[in-house]
């Protein structure tokens, strides 16, 4: 069995994860609809982006293809884009 390849911090993903964590902690209504009720779809997308940002950001790359895809830097970006699209469609 070969040793895993060394990885390093992935700053864009880690920054995205940290920003989402701090924004959600400081202003939890970011996960809510305008009427104040929870927007579970938006929360799912933002928590997925935050999780993917942390996993990839600290340099961990899962071995299994499905997990590697779900917790990649591209998945973080896709989840943020889908969350922005969700908010945009709701507002418009």
Backbone atoms as SQL, in Angstrom:
CREATE TABLE atoms (id INTEGER PRIMARY KEY, chain TEXT, resi INTEGER, resn TEXT, atom TEXT, x REAL, y REAL, z REAL);
INSERT INTO atoms VALUES
  (1, 'A', 1, 'UNK', 'N', 0.855, -1.182, 0.000),
  (2, 'A', 1, 'UNK', 'CA', 0.000, 0.000, 0.000),
  (3, 'A', 1, 'UNK', 'C', 0.894, 1.235, 0.000),
  (4, 'A', 2, 'UNK', 'N', 0.642, 2.128, -0.894),
  (5, 'A', 2, 'UNK', 'CA', 1.473, 3.322, -0.996),
  (6, 'A', 2, 'UNK', 'C', 0.997, 4.395, -0.022),
  (7, 'A', 3, 'UNK', 'N', 1.911, 5.246, 0.345),
  (8, 'A', 3, 'UNK', 'CA', 1.585, 6.347, 1.256),
  (9, 'A', 3, 'UNK', 'C', 0.768, 7.394, 0.511),
  (10, 'A', 4, 'UNK', 'N', -0.193, 8.033, 1.204),
  (11, 'A', 4, 'UNK', 'CA', -0.976, 9.075, 0.541),
  (12, 'A', 4, 'UNK', 'C', -0.090, 10.254, 0.148),
  (13, 'A', 5, 'UNK', 'N', -0.457, 10.867, -0.945),
  (14, 'A', 5, 'UNK', 'CA', 0.292, 12.032, -1.416),
  (15, 'A', 5, 'UNK', 'C', 0.116, 13.189, -0.434),
  (16, 'A', 6, 'UNK', 'N', 1.177, 13.936, -0.170),
  (17, 'A', 6, 'UNK', 'CA', 1.049, 15.071, 0.747),
  (18, 'A', 6, 'UNK', 'C', 0.165, 16.161, 0.143),
  (19, 'A', 7, 'UNK', 'N', -0.613, 16.769, 0.981),
  (20, 'A', 7, 'UNK', 'CA', -1.474, 17.861, 0.532),
  (21, 'A', 7, 'UNK', 'C', -1.183, 19.087, 1.374),
  (22, 'A', 8, 'UNK', 'N', -1.639, 20.210, 0.910),
  (23, 'A', 8, 'UNK', 'CA', -1.445, 21.450, 1.659),
  (24, 'A', 8, 'UNK', 'C', -2.776, 22.182, 1.745),
  (25, 'A', 9, 'UNK', 'N', -2.776, 23.259, 2.477),
  (26, 'A', 9, 'UNK', 'CA', -3.990, 24.053, 2.621),
  (27, 'A', 9, 'UNK', 'C', -4.444, 24.573, 1.258),
  (28, 'A', 10, 'UNK', 'N', -5.744, 24.580, 1.063),
  (29, 'A', 10, 'UNK', 'CA', -6.336, 25.150, -0.147),
  (30, 'A', 10, 'UNK', 'C', -7.074, 26.407, 0.303),
  (31, 'A', 11, 'UNK', 'N', -6.387, 27.534, 0.218),
  (32, 'A', 11, 'UNK', 'CA', -6.879, 28.779, 0.808),
  (33, 'A', 11, 'UNK', 'C', -8.226, 29.262, 0.288),
  (34, 'A', 12, 'UNK', 'N', -8.532, 29.174, -1.004),
  (35, 'A', 12, 'UNK', 'CA', -9.863, 29.644, -1.440),
  (36, 'A', 12, 'UNK', 'C', -11.005, 28.870, -0.775),
  (37, 'A', 13, 'UNK', 'N', -10.871, 27.542, -0.693),
  (38, 'A', 13, 'UNK', 'CA', -11.918, 26.738, -0.060),
  (39, 'A', 13, 'UNK', 'C', -11.990, 26.999, 1.435),
  (40, 'A', 14, 'UNK', 'N', -10.840, 27.077, 2.084),
  (41, 'A', 14, 'UNK', 'CA', -10.818, 27.326, 3.523),
  (42, 'A', 14, 'UNK', 'C', -11.412, 28.694, 3.838),
  (43, 'A', 15, 'UNK', 'N', -11.098, 29.685, 3.032),
  (44, 'A', 15, 'UNK', 'CA', -11.659, 31.023, 3.231),
  (45, 'A', 15, 'UNK', 'C', -13.177, 31.006, 3.068),
  (46, 'A', 16, 'UNK', 'N', -13.669, 30.301, 2.058),
  (47, 'A', 16, 'UNK', 'CA', -15.123, 30.204, 1.857),
  (48, 'A', 16, 'UNK', 'C', -15.785, 29.546, 3.059),
  (49, 'A', 17, 'UNK', 'N', -15.205, 28.461, 3.556),
  (50, 'A', 17, 'UNK', 'CA', -15.759, 27.789, 4.726),
  (51, 'A', 17, 'UNK', 'C', -15.772, 28.683, 5.949),
  (52, 'A', 18, 'UNK', 'N', -14.685, 29.408, 6.178),
  (53, 'A', 18, 'UNK', 'CA', -14.609, 30.307, 7.335),
  (54, 'A', 18, 'UNK', 'C', -15.594, 31.464, 7.221),
  (55, 'A', 19, 'UNK', 'N', -15.713, 32.042, 6.035),
  (56, 'A', 19, 'UNK', 'CA', -16.647, 33.157, 5.837),
  (57, 'A', 19, 'UNK', 'C', -18.083, 32.694, 6.073),
  (58, 'A', 20, 'UNK', 'N', -18.440, 31.528, 5.542),
  (59, 'A', 20, 'UNK', 'CA', -19.794, 31.011, 5.756),
  (60, 'A', 20, 'UNK', 'C', -20.047, 30.709, 7.232),
  (61, 'A', 21, 'UNK', 'N', -19.051, 30.152, 7.916),
  (62, 'A', 21, 'UNK', 'CA', -19.194, 29.860, 9.338),
  (63, 'A', 21, 'UNK', 'C', -19.390, 31.142, 10.142),
  (64, 'A', 22, 'UNK', 'N', -18.561, 32.131, 9.893),
  (65, 'A', 22, 'UNK', 'CA', -18.654, 33.389, 10.639),
  (66, 'A', 22, 'UNK', 'C', -19.939, 34.144, 10.311),
  (67, 'A', 23, 'UNK', 'N', -20.343, 34.144, 9.049),
  (68, 'A', 23, 'UNK', 'CA', -21.584, 34.829, 8.664),
  (69, 'A', 23, 'UNK', 'C', -22.790, 34.165, 9.311),
  (70, 'A', 24, 'UNK', 'N', -22.825, 32.839, 9.309),
  (71, 'A', 24, 'UNK', 'CA', -23.936, 32.129, 9.922),
  (72, 'A', 24, 'UNK', 'C', -23.971, 32.275, 11.429),
  (73, 'A', 25, 'UNK', 'N', -22.808, 32.420, 12.049),
  (74, 'A', 25, 'UNK', 'CA', -22.745, 32.613, 13.498),
  (75, 'A', 25, 'UNK', 'C', -23.149, 34.031, 13.873),
  (76, 'A', 26, 'UNK', 'N', -22.650, 35.003, 13.139),
  (77, 'A', 26, 'UNK', 'CA', -22.934, 36.405, 13.459),
  (78, 'A', 26, 'UNK', 'C', -24.348, 36.820, 13.055),
  (79, 'A', 27, 'UNK', 'N', -24.863, 36.244, 11.979),
  (80, 'A', 27, 'UNK', 'CA', -26.178, 36.643, 11.472),
  (81, 'A', 27, 'UNK', 'C', -26.934, 35.402, 11.003),
  (82, 'A', 28, 'UNK', 'N', -27.535, 34.648, 11.928),
  (83, 'A', 28, 'UNK', 'CA', -28.204, 33.392, 11.567),
  (84, 'A', 28, 'UNK', 'C', -29.367, 33.556, 10.591),
  (85, 'A', 29, 'UNK', 'N', -29.910, 34.761, 10.479),
  (86, 'A', 29, 'UNK', 'CA', -31.019, 34.963, 9.546),
  (87, 'A', 29, 'UNK', 'C', -30.595, 34.810, 8.087),
  (88, 'A', 30, 'UNK', 'N', -29.297, 34.655, 7.842),
  (89, 'A', 30, 'UNK', 'CA', -28.838, 34.406, 6.475),
  (90, 'A', 30, 'UNK', 'C', -29.409, 33.076, 5.971),
  (91, 'A', 31, 'UNK', 'N', -29.789, 32.175, 6.907),
  (92, 'A', 31, 'UNK', 'CA', -30.357, 30.880, 6.546),
  (93, 'A', 31, 'UNK', 'C', -31.879, 30.902, 6.540),
  (94, 'A', 32, 'UNK', 'N', -32.481, 32.075, 6.617),
  (95, 'A', 32, 'UNK', 'CA', -33.936, 32.180, 6.735),
  (96, 'A', 32, 'UNK', 'C', -34.550, 32.847, 5.511),
  (97, 'A', 33, 'UNK', 'N', -35.837, 32.613, 5.370),
  (98, 'A', 33, 'UNK', 'CA', -36.617, 33.291, 4.335),
  (99, 'A', 33, 'UNK', 'C', -36.942, 34.695, 4.832),
  (100, 'A', 34, 'UNK', 'N', -37.426, 35.568, 3.957),
  (101, 'A', 34, 'UNK', 'CA', -37.759, 36.935, 4.393),
  (102, 'A', 34, 'UNK', 'C', -38.792, 36.989, 5.519),
  (103, 'A', 35, 'UNK', 'N', -39.670, 35.977, 5.612),
  (104, 'A', 35, 'UNK', 'CA', -40.671, 35.981, 6.683),
  (105, 'A', 35, 'UNK', 'C', -40.113, 35.491, 8.015),
  (106, 'A', 36, 'UNK', 'N', -38.835, 35.126, 8.052),
  (107, 'A', 36, 'UNK', 'CA', -38.189, 34.714, 9.296),
  (108, 'A', 36, 'UNK', 'C', -38.150, 33.219, 9.535),
  (109, 'A', 37, 'UNK', 'N', -38.853, 32.438, 8.731),
  (110, 'A', 37, 'UNK', 'CA', -38.835, 30.987, 8.876),
  (111, 'A', 37, 'UNK', 'C', -37.593, 30.411, 8.196),
  (112, 'A', 38, 'UNK', 'N', -37.180, 29.253, 8.649),
  (113, 'A', 38, 'UNK', 'CA', -35.980, 28.617, 8.104),
  (114, 'A', 38, 'UNK', 'C', -36.164, 28.258, 6.634),
  (115, 'A', 39, 'UNK', 'N', -35.155, 28.537, 5.846),
  (116, 'A', 39, 'UNK', 'CA', -35.116, 28.124, 4.440),
  (117, 'A', 39, 'UNK', 'C', -34.195, 26.907, 4.380),
  (118, 'A', 40, 'UNK', 'N', -34.785, 25.718, 4.455),
  (119, 'A', 40, 'UNK', 'CA', -33.993, 24.502, 4.570),
  (120, 'A', 40, 'UNK', 'C', -33.164, 24.210, 3.325),
  (121, 'A', 41, 'UNK', 'N', -33.667, 24.547, 2.162),
  (122, 'A', 41, 'UNK', 'CA', -32.898, 24.346, 0.938),
  (123, 'A', 41, 'UNK', 'C', -31.655, 25.222, 0.900),
  (124, 'A', 42, 'UNK', 'N', -31.823, 26.481, 1.267),
  (125, 'A', 42, 'UNK', 'CA', -30.683, 27.399, 1.313),
  (126, 'A', 42, 'UNK', 'C', -29.685, 26.967, 2.382),
  (127, 'A', 43, 'UNK', 'N', -30.198, 26.570, 3.543),
  (128, 'A', 43, 'UNK', 'CA', -29.317, 26.109, 4.619),
  (129, 'A', 43, 'UNK', 'C', -28.524, 24.883, 4.175),
  (130, 'A', 44, 'UNK', 'N', -29.176, 23.953, 3.493),
  (131, 'A', 44, 'UNK', 'CA', -28.490, 22.762, 3.001),
  (132, 'A', 44, 'UNK', 'C', -27.338, 23.140, 2.084),
  (133, 'A', 45, 'UNK', 'N', -27.603, 24.035, 1.130),
  (134, 'A', 45, 'UNK', 'CA', -26.562, 24.441, 0.184),
  (135, 'A', 45, 'UNK', 'C', -25.411, 25.159, 0.884),
  (136, 'A', 46, 'UNK', 'N', -25.731, 26.057, 1.816),
  (137, 'A', 46, 'UNK', 'CA', -24.671, 26.800, 2.502),
  (138, 'A', 46, 'UNK', 'C', -23.869, 25.911, 3.449),
  (139, 'A', 47, 'UNK', 'N', -24.534, 24.969, 4.127),
  (140, 'A', 47, 'UNK', 'CA', -23.801, 24.047, 5.002),
  (141, 'A', 47, 'UNK', 'C', -22.949, 23.078, 4.187),
  (142, 'A', 48, 'UNK', 'N', -23.438, 22.679, 3.020),
  (143, 'A', 48, 'UNK', 'CA', -22.631, 21.836, 2.132),
  (144, 'A', 48, 'UNK', 'C', -21.390, 22.606, 1.678),
  (145, 'A', 49, 'UNK', 'N', -21.581, 23.863, 1.280),
  (146, 'A', 49, 'UNK', 'CA', -20.446, 24.683, 0.851),
  (147, 'A', 49, 'UNK', 'C', -19.451, 24.860, 1.991),
  (148, 'A', 50, 'UNK', 'N', -19.958, 25.108, 3.200),
  (149, 'A', 50, 'UNK', 'CA', -19.077, 25.285, 4.350),
  (150, 'A', 50, 'UNK', 'C', -18.309, 23.992, 4.641),
  (151, 'A', 51, 'UNK', 'N', -18.997, 22.862, 4.619),
  (152, 'A', 51, 'UNK', 'CA', -18.345, 21.577, 4.884),
  (153, 'A', 51, 'UNK', 'C', -17.294, 21.263, 3.828),
  (154, 'A', 52, 'UNK', 'N', -17.654, 21.439, 2.570),
  (155, 'A', 52, 'UNK', 'CA', -16.700, 21.184, 1.491),
  (156, 'A', 52, 'UNK', 'C', -15.512, 22.134, 1.591),
  (157, 'A', 53, 'UNK', 'N', -15.783, 23.382, 1.959),
  (158, 'A', 53, 'UNK', 'CA', -14.698, 24.345, 2.120),
  (159, 'A', 53, 'UNK', 'C', -13.730, 23.942, 3.212),
  (160, 'A', 54, 'UNK', 'N', -14.250, 23.466, 4.330),
  (161, 'A', 54, 'UNK', 'CA', -13.369, 23.032, 5.421),
  (162, 'A', 54, 'UNK', 'C', -12.606, 21.759, 5.067),
  (163, 'A', 55, 'UNK', 'N', -13.301, 20.783, 4.499),
  (164, 'A', 55, 'UNK', 'CA', -12.646, 19.509, 4.179),
  (165, 'A', 55, 'UNK', 'C', -11.519, 19.727, 3.178),
  (166, 'A', 56, 'UNK', 'N', -11.822, 20.401, 2.080),
  (167, 'A', 56, 'UNK', 'CA', -10.785, 20.648, 1.067),
  (168, 'A', 56, 'UNK', 'C', -9.785, 21.698, 1.536),
  (169, 'A', 57, 'UNK', 'N', -10.277, 22.668, 2.294),
  (170, 'A', 57, 'UNK', 'CA', -9.419, 23.765, 2.730),
  (171, 'A', 57, 'UNK', 'C', -8.281, 23.345, 3.633),
  (172, 'A', 58, 'UNK', 'N', -8.518, 22.347, 4.491),
  (173, 'A', 58, 'UNK', 'CA', -7.444, 21.895, 5.381),
  (174, 'A', 58, 'UNK', 'C', -6.515, 20.908, 4.691),
  (175, 'A', 59, 'UNK', 'N', -6.819, 20.580, 3.445),
  (176, 'A', 59, 'UNK', 'CA', -5.932, 19.725, 2.671),
  (177, 'A', 59, 'UNK', 'C', -6.342, 18.270, 2.612),
  (178, 'A', 60, 'UNK', 'N', -7.489, 17.921, 3.166),
  (179, 'A', 60, 'UNK', 'CA', -7.941, 16.528, 3.137),
  (180, 'A', 60, 'UNK', 'C', -8.628, 16.249, 1.811),
  (181, 'A', 61, 'UNK', 'N', -8.210, 15.191, 1.153),
  (182, 'A', 61, 'UNK', 'CA', -8.831, 14.765, -0.100),
  (183, 'A', 61, 'UNK', 'C', -9.267, 13.315, 0.092),
  (184, 'A', 62, 'UNK', 'N', -10.585, 13.067, 0.182),
  (185, 'A', 62, 'UNK', 'CA', -11.067, 11.698, 0.403),
  (186, 'A', 62, 'UNK', 'C', -10.635, 10.750, -0.716),
  (187, 'A', 63, 'UNK', 'N', -10.488, 9.477, -0.382),
  (188, 'A', 63, 'UNK', 'CA', -10.074, 8.483, -1.373),
  (189, 'A', 63, 'UNK', 'C', -11.224, 8.056, -2.273),
  (190, 'A', 64, 'UNK', 'N', -12.411, 7.904, -1.694),
  (191, 'A', 64, 'UNK', 'CA', -13.560, 7.440, -2.481),
  (192, 'A', 64, 'UNK', 'C', -14.020, 8.549, -3.420),
  (193, 'A', 65, 'UNK', 'N', -14.299, 8.168, -4.640),
  (194, 'A', 65, 'UNK', 'CA', -14.627, 9.142, -5.686),
  (195, 'A', 65, 'UNK', 'C', -15.849, 10.003, -5.339),
  (196, 'A', 66, 'UNK', 'N', -16.892, 9.389, -4.772),
  (197, 'A', 66, 'UNK', 'CA', -18.110, 10.151, -4.450),
  (198, 'A', 66, 'UNK', 'C', -17.821, 11.209, -3.387),
  (199, 'A', 67, 'UNK', 'N', -17.125, 10.813, -2.329),
  (200, 'A', 67, 'UNK', 'CA', -16.804, 11.777, -1.263),
  (201, 'A', 67, 'UNK', 'C', -15.842, 12.844, -1.767),
  (202, 'A', 68, 'UNK', 'N', -14.896, 12.431, -2.606),
  (203, 'A', 68, 'UNK', 'CA', -13.940, 13.396, -3.163),
  (204, 'A', 68, 'UNK', 'C', -14.670, 14.450, -3.986),
  (205, 'A', 69, 'UNK', 'N', -15.710, 14.038, -4.716),
  (206, 'A', 69, 'UNK', 'CA', -16.491, 14.994, -5.498),
  (207, 'A', 69, 'UNK', 'C', -17.346, 15.896, -4.629),
  (208, 'A', 70, 'UNK', 'N', -17.985, 15.327, -3.611),
  (209, 'A', 70, 'UNK', 'CA', -18.877, 16.109, -2.747),
  (210, 'A', 70, 'UNK', 'C', -18.142, 17.107, -1.861),
  (211, 'A', 71, 'UNK', 'N', -16.877, 16.818, -1.551),
  (212, 'A', 71, 'UNK', 'CA', -16.118, 17.694, -0.660),
  (213, 'A', 71, 'UNK', 'C', -14.914, 18.322, -1.358),
  (214, 'A', 72, 'UNK', 'N', -15.060, 18.626, -2.629),
  (215, 'A', 72, 'UNK', 'CA', -13.982, 19.265, -3.389),
  (216, 'A', 72, 'UNK', 'C', -14.150, 20.782, -3.381),
  (217, 'A', 73, 'UNK', 'N', -13.139, 21.460, -3.845),
  (218, 'A', 73, 'UNK', 'CA', -13.233, 22.906, -3.993),
  (219, 'A', 73, 'UNK', 'C', -14.302, 23.295, -5.004),
  (220, 'A', 74, 'UNK', 'N', -14.443, 22.493, -6.061),
  (221, 'A', 74, 'UNK', 'CA', -15.469, 22.763, -7.071),
  (222, 'A', 74, 'UNK', 'C', -16.867, 22.574, -6.495),
  (223, 'A', 75, 'UNK', 'N', -17.033, 21.594, -5.612),
  (224, 'A', 75, 'UNK', 'CA', -18.336, 21.388, -4.969),
  (225, 'A', 75, 'UNK', 'C', -18.680, 22.576, -4.083),
  (226, 'A', 76, 'UNK', 'N', -17.678, 23.107, -3.398),
  (227, 'A', 76, 'UNK', 'CA', -17.876, 24.298, -2.565),
  (228, 'A', 76, 'UNK', 'C', -18.362, 25.459, -3.431),
  (229, 'A', 77, 'UNK', 'N', -17.704, 25.670, -4.543),
  (230, 'A', 77, 'UNK', 'CA', -18.091, 26.744, -5.458),
  (231, 'A', 77, 'UNK', 'C', -19.488, 26.509, -6.037),
  (232, 'A', 78, 'UNK', 'N', -19.785, 25.274, -6.416),
  (233, 'A', 78, 'UNK', 'CA', -21.103, 24.958, -6.977),
  (234, 'A', 78, 'UNK', 'C', -22.210, 25.191, -5.959),
  (235, 'A', 79, 'UNK', 'N', -21.973, 24.804, -4.709),
  (236, 'A', 79, 'UNK', 'CA', -22.989, 24.996, -3.669),
  (237, 'A', 79, 'UNK', 'C', -23.228, 26.479, -3.404),
  (238, 'A', 80, 'UNK', 'N', -22.171, 27.275, -3.410),
  (239, 'A', 80, 'UNK', 'CA', -22.326, 28.720, -3.213),
  (240, 'A', 80, 'UNK', 'C', -23.093, 29.323, -4.393),
  (241, 'A', 81, 'UNK', 'N', -22.770, 28.889, -5.606),
  (242, 'A', 81, 'UNK', 'CA', -23.473, 29.398, -6.790),
  (243, 'A', 81, 'UNK', 'C', -24.953, 29.010, -6.761),
  (244, 'A', 82, 'UNK', 'N', -25.252, 27.778, -6.374),
  (245, 'A', 82, 'UNK', 'CA', -26.652, 27.351, -6.280),
  (246, 'A', 82, 'UNK', 'C', -27.391, 28.107, -5.183),
  (247, 'A', 83, 'UNK', 'N', -26.710, 28.386, -4.070),
  (248, 'A', 83, 'UNK', 'CA', -27.336, 29.168, -2.993),
  (249, 'A', 83, 'UNK', 'C', -27.626, 30.586, -3.476),
  (250, 'A', 84, 'UNK', 'N', -26.683, 31.188, -4.197),
  (251, 'A', 84, 'UNK', 'CA', -26.903, 32.537, -4.730),
  (252, 'A', 84, 'UNK', 'C', -28.047, 32.535, -5.740),
  (253, 'A', 85, 'UNK', 'N', -28.115, 31.506, -6.571),
  (254, 'A', 85, 'UNK', 'CA', -29.208, 31.382, -7.531),
  (255, 'A', 85, 'UNK', 'C', -30.546, 31.227, -6.806),
  (256, 'A', 86, 'UNK', 'N', -30.551, 30.447, -5.743),
  (257, 'A', 86, 'UNK', 'CA', -31.773, 30.255, -4.954),
  (258, 'A', 86, 'UNK', 'C', -32.261, 31.572, -4.360),
  (259, 'A', 87, 'UNK', 'N', -31.344, 32.346, -3.808),
  (260, 'A', 87, 'UNK', 'CA', -31.707, 33.646, -3.231),
  (261, 'A', 87, 'UNK', 'C', -32.159, 34.596, -4.336),
  (262, 'A', 88, 'UNK', 'N', -31.463, 34.583, -5.464),
  (263, 'A', 88, 'UNK', 'CA', -31.833, 35.449, -6.581),
  (264, 'A', 88, 'UNK', 'C', -33.205, 35.130, -7.144),
  (265, 'A', 89, 'UNK', 'N', -33.512, 33.858, -7.275),
  (266, 'A', 89, 'UNK', 'CA', -34.831, 33.466, -7.784),
  (267, 'A', 89, 'UNK', 'C', -35.934, 33.795, -6.791),
  (268, 'A', 90, 'UNK', 'N', -35.628, 33.683, -5.519),
  (269, 'A', 90, 'UNK', 'CA', -36.615, 33.995, -4.489),
  (270, 'A', 90, 'UNK', 'C', -36.903, 35.492, -4.468),
  (271, 'A', 91, 'UNK', 'N', -35.864, 36.310, -4.653),
  (272, 'A', 91, 'UNK', 'CA', -36.024, 37.767, -4.606),
  (273, 'A', 91, 'UNK', 'C', -36.691, 38.304, -5.877),
  (274, 'A', 92, 'UNK', 'N', -36.444, 37.637, -6.977),
  (275, 'A', 92, 'UNK', 'CA', -36.930, 38.152, -8.252),
  (276, 'A', 92, 'UNK', 'C', -38.216, 37.569, -8.607);
